[in-house]
Amino acid sequence: MAHDRATIMVVDDSDTVLQAIEIYLEDWGYASLPARSGAEALELMDSHSVDLVLSDQEMAGMDGLELLRQIKARDKDLPFIIMTGYGSIDMAVSAMQQGADDYIQKEYDPETLKASIMRSLERSRQSRGYRELKDYFGNLHNFQNIITRSPLMLSALKLAEKVAASPGTNVAIYGESGTGKEVLARAIHFASGRMESRFVAVNCAGIPSNLLETELFGHVKGAFTGADRDRDGKFDLAQKGTLLLDEIGDMPLDLQAKLLRVIQERTYDKIGSNRHIPADLRIIATTHRDLKKFVREGRFREDLYHRINSYPITLPPLRDRSEDIAELSAHFIKQYRNELGKQIPGISESAMKSLLNYSWPGNVRELKNCIERAAILIDGELIRPDHLNIVGRAEEHNACVPEDEKVRIDVCLDKADFSLEAAVAQISDEILSRCENNKSRAADLLKVDRKHFYRRK
């Protein structure tokens, strides 16, 4: 018995055949929809939902092959089984090449017909389920779901949308913790030609350096003590897809050298193996670190920096996109209203004022956590300032240095590298560091537009 009552359209110009097949289908738990010609079948499809078409090949007027072509033009995924007479195998093969799922000879055994119908319906269910899942994740992670009206964020999204169409290009995404770097990386993946394959993320800062190499490249049996079997690494899992190297600035220098070789040669080796494996994937590197500063300090390889920085995107902190706070808050309120199954009417004017006045060192992630806490606390009332857990927090609008103190900065550069541009860059880096990477406060102190820092990436 079928798990659900699928509707099978049976197309044949013989009433005897139609009646016989209808009896079988009813016994097997299917609904039968008879049609005595190809033209009638097409008419019925306009007013009926059909799960599979079972059609004779030899019919007056429109034959089975022509009906197959017209139905596939309407719905290329609708299963189609064609019934052929003895000696028509060549025609049956032609039908399969044109999109038929199966063929059976007219002198069929009922169990053969039943098996063919079940196989075709199951393939269709799996195919439709896969597409629905792909569409779900594609819609979940697409660029349109990233909430913003900020010109800085819209500029970053525009860059991301352009590079998504170039699946062989590696990308570097910069931004403070909580700004949405992984969200943007996933959107790039699902908008690219690599979305059919995996998006694999590895946190370079969260894995001990002695384990990170194995995590990335895998190993073969016997490569080291305890390697009792082959193990795939993240590069293996991300083949044909996207590998996110989160917080790449924290990757050890020796591993940076191996990553550089992978990017240059487009191959990698498992630990303990000399077999080169093609690296057919896109690498997206993210970091909240200032990699240019790390390069100057010898903490990041300059050659690797230039390799991953071929297409840089910088995400602004939430304090630099305050125009998005109200809309993001409404989005999170709606999310927790659904997840918690409770009334959350909205946010009070005083609470919104608190959100707008806060500097959000944890960025969008902190705002989401803040709304979640408030949503748990309240019961059918507007969110108030005391629900937000930011009341009483020290605001971060203080200057980078006390107002009564002079700003002293030592510029130290090798003579060969000394220039006005290099001196300005070092001063900018130092001020930004003193301001704890707050570009708005650093720009205020330097009396420049905050875009000065984004242009320097």
Secondary structure by P-SEA (a helix, b strand, c coil): ccccbbbbbbbcccaaaaaaaaaaaaaabbbbbbbccaaaaaaaaacccccbbbbbcccccccaaaaaaaaaaaccccbbbbbbcccaaaaaaaaaaacccccccccccaaaaaaaaaaaaaaaaaaaaaaaaaaaaaaaccccccccccaaaaaaaaaaaaacccccbbbbbbbcccccaaaaaaaaaaacccccccccccccccccccccccccccccccccccccbbbbccccccccbbbbbcccccccaaaaaaaaaaaaccccccccccbbbbbcbbbbbbcccaaaaaaaaccccaaaaaaaacbbbbbbcccccccaaaaaaaaaaaaaaaaaccccccccaaaaaaaaaccccccaaaaaaaaaaaaaacccccccccccccccccccccccccccbbbbbbbbbccccccaaaaaaaaaaaaaaaaccaaaaaaaaaccccccccccc
